[in-house]
Amino acid sequence: MNETTEQRDLRDYIRPVLRRWWLILAVVPIVTVGAYLFYDSKPKVYAASTQLYVQPSALNQLLLGGGGSTNPLTTGNLAHLIETRAVGNQALKVLKRRKAGDVSGSIVAENLEDTQFIVITATSPKPLDAAQLANAYARGFLNTQARQIQREAERTQSNAEAQLDGLRGSAAAGVRAQSLEEKIQTLELVTSQPGGSTGIKQVDPALPSAIPINHDPMSRAIFAFVVSLMLAIAAAFGLEYLTRKMASVEDVEDVYELPVLAEVPTVDSPTPFSAQGIAVEKQLQEPFHRLQMNLDMLNHERPLRTILIASAAPGEGKSMVSRNLSLAFREAGHNVAVVDADFRKASLGGLLDAQDGPGLTDVLAGRASFGEVLQAVTVTATQNGNGVGPEHAIGAVGTGVASLPASRGDLALVPAGAHHGNLAASLSRGGMRQALKSASDVYDRVVVDSSPILAAADVLPLLSEVDGVLIVSRLGVSTRESARRLLREIQRVSDVHVIGVVVNGIPPRTYRTRAYGYYYG
């Protein structure tokens, strides 16, 4: 069996995507535009931030001997304190609002790692509200801390004054009383300026920002575009894998791994005939002329006097190919005999305007000779003048092959005949071999139209009796499974020479736009 040696190019790999461009065109724009509109319609949120610098309070520095800095744990605790309800109530007082529902937004406070800074970030649907809310929480937190330090200072001062009163009149009160008096004076200084005794200062007050946060519909749309494109491509490859029917010439090449000798477009009437005789439809003349030339060139490498036209299943167009290929051979000047070996559902006789009478089954059964079943076929002259008119057709049928007039350009038909008996047994006994030999002794080309291989076992003995087998596959009808089964059936028969494939049923638009390549074995 011949195999194509043409290397796969990029188009072979992206063909599933190109074939289902409509899927990408339908999915990707809709998802992209939908993502943009969705995120663009979401409410805008604005953020504003302010920073607090934390140092030990004046009470710690003056009374408790605190150092010049606070540890990260203390700063982190203060950040959590900012988010409490007590600080929120103070922020409401700063904003001069009575309840939390009057404030639109939220805040988050966090300690910058390994620093003495606390960042308060407020978010709100309005830029000005976000800035006011952040500053209000900062001010509310400072007020809360100031009141707490003032209360601690007052309590410490009261204790110191009580201790000083207890030492009055005592002989040992000198140094101790002086220390308490200095402490009381310092505490009075702290309580007199509560706002400046906290050790916490607001730096970089929050300012309104006109740029919303997390509102970038364009970047979301770009992300949706990339994701939807990838998913659509994956879906195209998935559909390609799941699709049973072959939809392109490349599908046929991939499955059969055989050269495509002809590509036949879909036409309204592929087998026309009139009172003047039969002919090849105008749009099919070029494809079948190319098929004939390809077969004639292959004939130089290996004799192809007898050619079996086969298909995997019914409806793939093998009888149409047999008819038009025979006419193309005749057009090229060959003497052609067409043998209808589709015993189950013979249709070639109707396509060639055959008369009622004995056929191939009678030859196989010994009831008639090969010459007795031959019928002359009247062919319409072609427009280019190369055809042969009705007056050159076979005029009379003799009693045997030797007596047949067989001038160049003749076309004869062997109809199928009546279906009865065990045809497979008749074929296997060598009757068909003898009939084909008799035909090939007289005619340049013998075209045999067979039954679909998967539908009837009658054709299997014929595969090794002919010089070559030509497979017909129809786009939109032939399936990958039937093609693979056909190849397995052919491989079970020895001495079978498969020539190539004829791809039938190509859409006219696809046929017109394709760049053609031909394989000669």
C-alpha positions in Angstrom: 0.0 0.0 0.0 1.4 3.4 -1.0 1.9 6.1 1.6 2.2 9.8 1.2 5.6 11.2 2.0 4.7 14.8 2.1 5.8 16.4 5.4 3.2 18.0 7.5 3.3 21.7 7.7 1.9 24.2 10.2 -1.5 24.2 8.5 -1.9 20.5 9.3 -1.7 21.3 13.0 -3.9 24.4 13.0 -6.4 23.0 10.6 -9.0 22.2 13.4 -8.8 25.8 14.4 -9.1 27.1 10.8 -12.0 24.8 10.2 -13.9 26.0 13.3 -13.1 29.7 13.0 -16.8 30.4 13.6 -16.4 29.0 17.1 -13.5 31.3 18.0 -15.3 34.2 16.3 -18.4 33.6 18.3 -16.9 32.9 21.7 -13.8 35.2 22.0 -15.4 38.6 21.2 -18.5 37.8 23.3 -16.5 36.8 26.4 -14.0 39.7 25.9 -16.7 42.4 25.6 -18.8 40.8 28.3 -15.9 40.8 30.7 -15.2 44.5 29.9 -18.8 45.6 30.4 -19.1 43.5 33.6 -16.1 45.0 35.3 -16.8 48.4 34.0 -20.3 48.4 35.5 -19.1 47.4 38.9 -19.1 50.3 41.5 -15.9 52.2 41.6 -14.0 52.2 44.9 -11.4 54.8 45.9 -8.7 54.5 48.5 -6.8 57.0 50.7 -4.0 56.4 53.2 -2.4 58.2 56.0 0.6 57.2 58.3 1.1 57.4 62.0 4.6 57.5 63.5 4.7 55.8 66.9 7.1 56.8 69.7 7.0 56.2 73.5 4.5 58.5 75.2 5.6 61.4 77.3 4.4 59.5 80.4 6.7 56.7 79.6 9.6 58.9 78.8 9.4 61.2 81.9 8.2 58.8 84.5 8.9 55.3 83.5 12.3 55.8 81.8 11.0 54.6 78.4 13.5 54.6 75.5 13.2 56.5 72.3 11.4 53.9 70.4 8.7 51.2 70.7 9.0 47.6 69.8 7.2 46.1 66.8 4.8 44.1 69.0 3.6 47.3 70.7 3.2 49.0 67.3 1.2 46.0 65.9 -1.1 46.0 68.9 -1.8 49.7 68.3 -2.6 49.0 64.7 -5.3 46.5 65.8 -6.6 49.0 68.3 -7.3 51.4 65.5 -9.9 49.0 64.0 -11.9 48.8 67.3 -15.3 50.2 67.9 -14.0 52.7 70.4 -11.7 54.4 67.9 -14.6 54.2 65.3 -16.8 56.2 67.7 -14.1 58.8 68.0 -13.8 58.9 64.2 -17.6 59.6 64.0 -17.2 62.5 66.4 -14.5 63.9 64.3 -16.7 63.6 61.2 -19.6 65.0 63.3 -21.8 62.0 62.4 -24.0 60.1 64.8 -23.9 56.5 63.6 -21.7 54.2 61.6 -24.3 54.0 58.8 -23.7 57.6 58.0 -20.1 56.8 57.0 -19.7 55.1 53.6 -16.5 53.1 53.5 -14.2 50.9 55.6 -10.7 51.1 57.0 -7.7 48.8 57.4 -4.8 49.6 59.7 -1.5 47.7 59.5 2.0 48.0 60.9 4.7 48.4 58.4 7.1 45.5 59.0 10.1 46.3 61.2 9.1 50.0 61.4 7.4 52.3 63.8 4.8 53.4 61.2 1.1 52.4 61.1 -0.7 52.9 57.8 -4.5 53.6 57.9 -6.2 52.9 54.5 -9.8 53.9 54.0 -11.9 52.8 51.0 -15.1 54.5 49.8 -17.2 55.0 46.7 -16.2 58.7 46.8 -12.6 59.9 46.8 -13.2 62.7 49.3 -15.1 60.3 51.7 -12.1 57.9 51.6 -9.6 60.7 52.6 -11.9 62.1 55.3 -12.5 58.7 56.7 -8.8 57.8 56.9 -7.9 61.2 58.6 -10.9 60.8 61.0 -9.7 57.4 62.2 -6.2 58.8 62.6 -7.5 61.7 64.6 -9.9 59.5 66.6 -7.1 57.1 67.5 -4.9 60.1 68.6 -7.7 61.4 70.8 -8.3 58.0 72.3 -4.6 57.6 73.1 -4.5 61.1 74.6 -7.4 60.5 76.9 -5.9 57.2 78.1 -2.6 58.8 78.9 -4.2 61.7 80.6 -6.2 59.3 82.9 -3.1 57.4 83.7 -1.2 60.6 84.4 -4.0 61.9 86.7 -4.2 58.6 88.6 -0.4 58.5 89.0 -0.5 62.1 90.2 -3.1 61.4 92.8 -1.1 58.5 94.1 2.0 60.7 94.3 0.1 63.4 96.2 -1.2 60.9 98.7 2.3 59.6 99.3 3.6 63.1 99.8 0.8 63.9 102.3 1.8 60.8 104.3 5.4 61.9 104.5 4.7 65.4 105.9 6.1 65.7 109.5 8.3 62.7 109.1 12.0 63.1 110.0 13.0 61.0 106.9 10.8 62.9 104.5 13.4 65.1 103.0 14.8 63.3 99.9 11.7 61.2 99.3 9.4 64.2 99.6 11.5 66.2 97.1 11.4 63.3 94.6 7.6 63.1 94.9 7.2 66.8 94.4 9.3 66.7 91.2 7.2 63.8 90.0 3.9 65.6 90.7 5.2 68.7 88.8 6.1 66.5 85.8 2.7 64.8 85.8 1.0 68.2 86.0 2.9 69.1 82.8 1.8 65.9 81.1 -1.9 66.4 82.0 -1.8 70.1 80.9 -0.9 69.1 77.3 -2.7 65.7 76.6 -2.6 66.0 72.8 1.2 66.2 72.7 1.9 63.5 75.3 0.9 60.4 73.3 4.2 60.1 71.3 2.1 59.3 68.2 2.1 61.7 65.3 0.2 61.7 62.0 2.4 62.2 59.0 1.3 62.5 55.4 -2.4 63.1 55.9 -4.7 61.2 53.5 -5.6 63.0 50.2 -8.4 62.2 47.8 -7.4 60.2 44.7 -9.2 60.3 41.4 -8.1 56.8 40.4 -10.3 54.0 41.6 -8.7 50.8 43.0 -9.2 47.4 41.4 -11.1 48.9 38.6 -9.3 48.1 35.3 -11.9 46.7 32.9 -9.4 46.8 30.1 -6.9 44.5 31.8 -9.7 42.2 32.8 -10.9 42.1 29.2 -7.4 41.3 27.9 -7.2 38.4 30.4 -10.7 37.2 29.4 -9.6 37.4 25.7 -6.5 35.2 26.3 -8.4 32.7 28.4 -11.4 32.5 26.0 -9.1 32.2 23.0 -7.2 29.3 24.7 -10.5 27.6 25.6 -12.0 28.1 22.2 -8.8 26.6 20.6 -9.0 23.6 23.0 -12.7 23.2 22.1 -11.9 23.2 18.4 -9.3 20.4 18.9 -11.7 18.6 21.1 -14.5 18.8 18.5 -12.0 17.6 15.9 -11.2 14.6 18.0 -14.9 13.8 18.7 -16.1 14.4 15.1 -16.7 11.1 13.3 -17.2 12.3 9.8 -14.3 13.5 7.7 -14.7 17.1 6.6 -11.6 17.9 4.5 -9.2 16.4 2.0 -6.5 16.5 4.7 -8.7 14.4 7.0 -8.9 11.7 4.3 -5.1 11.9 3.7 -4.5 11.5 7.5 -6.7 8.5 7.9 -6.0 6.6 4.7 -2.3 7.6 4.4 -2.7 7.3 0.7 -2.2 9.8 -2.2 -5.3 11.8 -3.2 -5.5 11.4 -6.9 -8.5 13.6 -7.5 -10.7 16.0 -5.7 -14.3 16.1 -7.0 -16.6 19.0 -6.1 -20.3 18.8 -5.4 -22.5 19.5 -8.4 -26.3 19.4 -8.9 -26.2 16.7 -11.5 -23.0 14.6 -11.5 -24.2 12.0 -14.0 -26.2 13.8 -16.7 -27.5 12.1 -19.9 -30.0 13.0 -22.6 -31.4 11.5 -25.8 -28.1 12.2 -27.5 -26.2 10.0 -24.9 -24.3 10.3 -21.7 -21.6 12.9 -20.8 -19.5 14.2 -18.0 -20.9 17.3 -16.2 -19.0 20.3 -17.3 -17.7 21.2 -13.8 -16.5 17.6 -13.3 -14.6 17.3 -16.6 -11.3 18.8 -15.2 -11.3 16.7 -11.9 -11.8 13.4 -13.8 -9.4 14.4 -16.6 -6.8 14.9 -13.9 -7.7 11.5 -12.3 -7.4 9.8 -15.7 -3.9 11.4 -16.2 -2.8 10.4 -12.8 -3.8 6.8 -13.4 -2.2 6.8 -16.8 1.1 8.0 -15.3 0.9 5.3 -12.6 0.3 2.8 -15.4 3.9 3.4 -16.6 5.2 2.2 -13.3 2.8 -0.8 -12.9 0.1 -2.0 -15.3 -3.4 -0.8 -14.4 -5.6 -2.4 -17.0 -8.3 -3.4 -14.5 -9.2 -0.9 -11.7 -11.7 -1.6 -8.9 -13.6 1.4 -7.6 -14.4 0.7 -3.9 -15.7 2.5 -0.9 -16.2 1.8 2.7 -20.0 2.4 2.9 -22.9 3.3 0.6 -23.5 6.9 -0.4 -19.8 7.8 -1.0 -20.1 8.1 -4.8 -18.2 5.2 -6.1 -20.7 4.5 -8.9 -20.5 8.1 -10.0 -16.7 7.9 -10.0 -16.8 4.7 -12.0 -19.1 6.2 -14.6 -17.2 9.5 -15.1 -13.7 7.9 -14.9 -14.7 5.5 -17.7 -15.9 8.5 -19.8 -12.6 10.3 -19.0 -10.6 7.2 -20.2 -12.7 7.1 -23.3 -12.2 10.8 -23.9 -8.4 10.2 -23.7 -8.8 7.6 -26.5 -8.8 4.4 -24.5 -11.1 1.5 -25.2 -13.1 1.1 -21.9 -15.2 -1.6 -20.4 -17.3 -0.8 -17.3 -18.2 -3.8 -15.1 -21.0 -3.4 -12.6 -20.0 -5.7 -9.8 -22.3 -4.2 -7.2 -24.6 -7.1 -7.0 -26.5 -5.9 -3.9 -27.5 -2.5 -5.2 -26.5 -2.1 -8.9 -26.8 1.5 -10.0 -24.2 1.8 -12.8 -26.6 0.4 -15.4 -29.0 3.3 -14.7 -26.2 5.8 -14.9 -25.1 4.5 -18.3 -28.6 4.0 -19.7 -28.2 0.3 -19.9 -30.9 -2.0 -21.4 -32.5 -5.0 -19.6 -30.7 -8.2 -20.3 -28.2 -10.7 -18.9 -25.3 -9.4 -16.8 -22.2 -10.3 -14.9 -24.0 -12.8 -12.6 -25.0 -14.8 -15.7 -21.4 -14.9 -16.8 -20.3 -16.1 -13.4 -23.0 -18.7 -13.3 -22.1 -20.0 -16.8 -25.4 -19.0 -18.4 -23.8 -16.4 -20.8 -20.5 -15.5 -22.2 -18.7 -12.2 -21.5 -19.4 -11.0 -25.1 -23.1 -11.7 -24.8 -23.6 -9.4 -21.8 -21.7 -6.4 -23.2 -23.8 -3.4 -24.1 -22.7 -0.4 -26.2 -22.8 3.0 -24.5 -23.9 6.0 -26.5 -21.8 9.0 -25.5 -22.4 12.7 -26.3 -19.6 14.4 -28.2 -17.8 16.9 -26.0 -17.5 20.6 -26.8 -13.7 20.5 -27.4 -14.1 18.1 -30.2 -12.1 15.3 -28.7 -15.1 13.2 -27.9 -16.5 10.5 -30.1 -20.1 10.8 -31.2 -22.8 8.2 -31.1 -22.0 6.9 -34.5 -18.7 5.5 -33.2 -20.2 3.5 -30.4 -20.3 -0.3 -30.5 -23.0 -1.2 -32.9 -23.5 -4.9 -32.4 -22.5 -7.4 -29.8 -21.1 -10.7 -31.0 -21.2 -14.1 -29.4 -17.7 -13.9 -27.8 -14.9 -11.6 -26.9 -12.9 -12.4 -30.0 -15.7 -11.2 -32.3 -16.1 -7.8 -30.6 -15.2 -4.7 -32.6 -13.0 -2.7 -30.3 -11.8 0.5 -32.0 -10.2 3.2 -29.9 -12.7 5.4 -28.0 -15.2 2.7 -27.5 -17.2 2.4 -24.3 -19.0 -0.8 -23.2 -20.9 -1.8 -20.1 -21.3 -5.2 -18.4 -24.4 -4.8 -16.2 -24.6 -6.5 -12.8 -27.5 -8.9 -13.8 -29.9 -10.6 -11.5 -28.8 -11.3 -7.9 -29.2 -14.9 -7.0 -27.1 -17.8 -5.6 -23.9 -17.6 -3.6 -22.0 -14.8 -5.3 -19.1 -15.0 -3.0 -18.6 -18.6 -3.9 -18.9 -17.8 -7.6 -16.3 -15.1 -7.3 -13.9 -17.3 -5.4 -14.1 -20.0 -8.0 -12.2 -17.9 -10.5 -15.0 -16.9 -12.8 -14.4 -13.2 -12.2 -10.7 -13.6 -12.9 -11.5 -15.1 -16.3 -14.1 -12.4 -17.0 -11.6 -9.6 -16.2 -8.9 -11.3 -18.3 -11.2 -11.6 -21.2 -12.1 -7.9 -20.9 -8.5 -6.7 -20.5 -7.5 -8.7 -23.6 -9.8 -6.5 -25.7 -10.1 -3.2 -23.8 -7.3 -0.8 -22.7 -9.1 -0.1 -19.4 -11.6 -2.1 -17.4 -13.3 -0.2 -14.6 -15.1 -2.3 -12.0 -17.8 -0.8 -9.8 -18.0 -2.9 -6.6 -20.2 -3.1 -3.6 -19.3 -1.1 -0.5 -16.6 -3.3 1.2 -18.1 -2.9 4.7 -21.6 -3.5 3.5 -21.1 -6.7 1.5 -18.4 -9.4 1.6 -18.9 -10.1 -2.1 -16.3 -7.7 -3.1 -13.4 -9.1 -1.0 -12.4 -11.8 -3.6 -12.2 -9.1 -6.2 -9.6 -7.0 -4.5 -6.8 -9.4 -5.5 -8.2 -10.0 -9.0 -7.6 -6.5 -10.3 -4.5 -4.5 -11.0 -5.4 -1.7 -8.6 -8.0 -0.6 -6.1 -9.2 3.0 -6.1 -11.0 4.1 -2.9 -13.7 6.8 -3.0 -14.4 8.8 0.1 -17.1 11.5 0.4 -16.7 14.5 2.8 -19.5 14.7 5.3 -20.5 11.1 4.7 -17.3 9.0 5.2 -16.3 8.5 8.9 -12.9 7.9 10.4 -14.1 4.6 11.9 -15.4 3.2 8.5 -12.2 4.3 6.8 -10.0 2.5 9.4 -12.2 -0.6 9.2 -11.9 -0.5 5.4 -8.1 -0.5 5.6 -8.2 -3.4 8.0 -10.4 -5.4 5.7 -8.1 -4.7 2.7 -5.0 -5.7 4.7 -6.5 -9.1 5.4 -6.5 -9.8 1.6 -3.2 -10.7 0.1 -1.8 -9.2 -3.2 -3.9 -6.0 -3.1 -2.6 -2.9 -4.8 -4.4 0.2 -3.5 -3.7 3.0 -5.9 -5.0 6.0 -3.9 -8.1 7.9 -2.9 -10.7 10.0 -4.7 -12.2 12.6 -2.4 -15.8 13.3 -3.4 -18.3 15.9 -2.2 -16.0 18.9 -1.8 -18.0 22.1 -1.4 -17.8 24.3 -4.5 -16.3 27.3 -2.6 -13.6 25.1 -1.0 -12.9 23.5 -4.4 -12.4 26.9 -6.1 -10.1 28.3 -3.4 -7.9 25.2 -2.8 -4.3 25.1 -4.0 -3.9 21.7 -5.6 -1.0 19.3 -5.2 -0.9 15.9 -7.1 0.9 12.8 -6.1 2.2 10.3 -8.6 3.1 7.4 -6.3 
